[in-house]
């Protein structure tokens, strides 16, 4: 199967790419609701497990930014806005199994099944600190036991 066949589509059937003003602009997205695409994707990554890789970070699971997309499971962009992260993390969780580590940035309901989360990169500002404290309280109350932040001293400070 070609990679292009396992990607998220715009309706009716044109390719969806991440918009230009976002991280990884112009990239295609694998459709983690498509079992054939998932099999193809992880077949290409099996060698990492044989090399001894013990974990993966499922970063960037929030790239469904258009309501006009459709996934293999029939869900629209509006329905997949959070569901994409869930299908992405679930697929990787099955791939790594119970003896390896998986940690994620994006998540959705049921995220506590995958207990290690991180908040992404934050700017070193008091406003960002306030947002990250709120996020930490929310994720803790959601049942996620392991969560970390990446606030760095002097990151993105304009002198």
Buried (B, 14 or more C-beta within 10 A) or exposed (E): EEEEEBBBBBEEEEEBBBEEEBEEEEBBBBBBBBEEBBEBBBEEEEEBBEEEEEEBEBBBBBBBEBEEBBBBBEBBBEBBBBBBBBBBBBBBBEBBEEEBEBBBBBBBEEBEEBEBBBBBBBBEEEEBBEBBEEBBEEBEEBEBEEBEBEBEEEEEEEE
